[in-house]
């Protein structure tokens, strides 16, 4: 224990501290004259005492205390000089013995005896009538004399001046008798040094008291003198036997105990004594037994501790071997604390991440964004581990592909993270090269047939319900064999490369492009919108491929053949899809008049029809093939014309084409925008003409969804009014429900602008879209038009319930309502009955040309009530 405690702070934490304290308390309690029992610890420079609460003051240096120096210097059991005890603050002497091994002094064991108790014992012994017993310290101070108080300071100055001349004899270490004089009075001084203490026992008796009988008996002076000397000698010997010899015996036993492992055993008479010697003997015997028991416990503890140390050394050896193994590993290994700061790494770790070894120590990987990002942290929070590939770019170097594996470890000290990284860059490069050899065409760098087959097969196989829509496009270079023979293979390869570049620019990220063989490419398109859209895109691709090629500064034109097959309409598997696409391609090759074709002839014909319509529409504006017709709108209460609706007609070289045959196609190709602007200007000019002729009739013009969504639609309307001179209040814009429901906020802003310009707005085809009462309340509109679908079957096949609801709804929102497609007297009667006052349809007039309308207006005066329906113009 004494060797284990190295500092004052470790004293109380030692497992044997309280056992030692209890043993010391038992020693002290065995006799009331014992002031303190203690053990001095050399290494800790501190004490363990019978006072368990005692702690020495900070900076206490036991090694500088006189009693400790005396004990260590004597090397054996000794009785110290008197001193003030720090624990009890009383004047004591200590009986101490050093505790040591062969190599070092571990400390000392001691008990304190009060000086006052020693004085009490000494005062009980008297020498003659005026004789005195003195206890003198070896350093010259008188420790005891009868008239001296126990707490007096013991210094050399206390030595009587009369004894100064005999100091050398008294402190010589020998016994003897000298004549001394004090204030003229002669004395005899007999002195005997003690063996195991700092004391010299001296007896002083007046010479007159010794010689008085001799004066009476002169004849026996010499005899009396000798007798007195004998008496004094016997007294000193008796005193020595009473105090010094027992103390010497005890000291010798303590000294033997400090070098042996047997209890202190003193003569039996010592234990039977009732004085302090007996108490001390019993206490020392008990203390030695308890110390030996503690020593046995310490030895057992040391054995356990040594085994633990042995185990830990074995673990340490294995740990050092593991660290040595990790240090030489090519894989980077690291340990992070709970804040992701690096507290350990091997040599490979900084090499992999491209940092100096010193820069990795204590670096916070999270704050520096090194290896650890928010995705890794999120995975650790959920699964307590992460493993996967990450990308890392060292400063001034190219990007690396690393494999990171990191796990959370909980210990008694907190949370830690252990991880390892390996550089996969070279492996990825090798894999890419192998993949390129397997899946990449070496000439163009495009994927090859194997890649396209695998990807397309997997995509179709995943579509269990066959709800997806895909297409396979095969592209063949016409007469490529002849090109190679005429210009050489290098020229042919240059054509292939140029063609591959053009195809790459035309293919989206969702599609797959591959070179299938020498002169054939394949495109697997995913998530098709419609066959018509695919046709237009493929047609544009065909035109792009037929553009001039510049090879070796030579312009060259190639022709391509394109075959298209659709999934799942043409085939339910990729193998079948490839066969049908090949069939479509072969059909194109055999047909000298076509460059592309679908496998499905119906789709092929439909797409060709739409394409032809689009081409004709582009020429229609240039060739002035469009005409506007106008259908009047009436107030059925007095048959007064309240407006006209402009309707477009297309007179192509093949004949008149109805709007429902070309408007949708025009919208798909955005041709509706220039057509719509032509309608606005033409109708505006005609409306201004009517106005100038004295017919201020509002003219209704339909705005398509594309027109209404234009960010500059307000500018277009304003420019039209300015260019034609038509008053804004004579222009009415018709917008469908579906257009308004597309983006309510944007529509609200546009309608608000129309309202500020005093341009009326009507909702066309009301009831056929996704009707919502909220938008009628929100939007600034003036009129709703009941679609002809809700009017045509009244009253034979329809009771007009929907029409009634629409009329009531318009009335509630204070909107005008007009019915379209009115053709019979019964329908007019229904509208009148349900308070719908406006109508448009063949009952009054069919759509009229400008000339026909002018004639019609001559018959139906504007504002003039009619008693019967107006004449129809066939």
Secondary structure, DSSP 8 states (H G I E B T S, - for coil): -TTT--SHHHHTTSTTHHHHHHHHHHHHHT-TTEEEEEEEETTTTEEEES-TT----TT--GGG-HHHHHHHHH-S-EE---EE-TTT-SEEEEEEEEEE-SS-EEEEEEEEEEHHHHHHHHHT--BTTTBEEEEEETTS-EEE-TTS-TTS---GGGS-GGGGGGHHHHTTS--EEEEEEETTEEEEEEEEE-SSBSEEEEEEEEHHHHHHHHHH-GGGHHHHHHHHHHHHHHHHHHHIIIIIHHHHHHHHHHHHHHHSSS-----HHHHH--SHHHHHHHHHHHHHHHHHHHHHHHHHHHHHHHHHHHHHHHHHHHHHHHHHHHHT-SSEEEEE-TT-BEEEE-HHHHHHHT--HHHHTT-BTTTTTSS--HHHHHHHHHHSEEEEEEEEE-TTS-EEEEEEEEEEEEETTEEEEEEEEEE-HHHHHHHHHHHHHHHB-TTT--EEHHHHHHHHHHHHHH-TT----EEEEEEEETTHHHHHHHH-HHHHHHHHHHHHHHHHHHS-TTSEEEEEETTEEEEEE-S-S-HHHHHHHHHHHHHHHTS-EEETTEEE---EEEEEEEETTTBSSHHHHHHHHHHHHHHHHH-TT-SEEESSHHHHHHHHHHHHHHHHHHHHHHTT-EEEEEEEEEETTTTEEEEEEEEEEEEETTEEE-GGGTHHHHHHTTTHHHHHHHHHHHHHHHHHHHHHTT----EEEE--HHHHT-TTHHHHHHHHHHHH---GGGEEEEEEHHHHHH-HHHHHHHHHHHHHTT-EEEEEEETSS---HHHHHHS---EEEE-GGGTTTTTTT---HHHHHHHHHHHHTT-EEEEES--SHHHHHHHHHTT--EEESTTT---B-HHHHHHHHHHS-TT---SS------
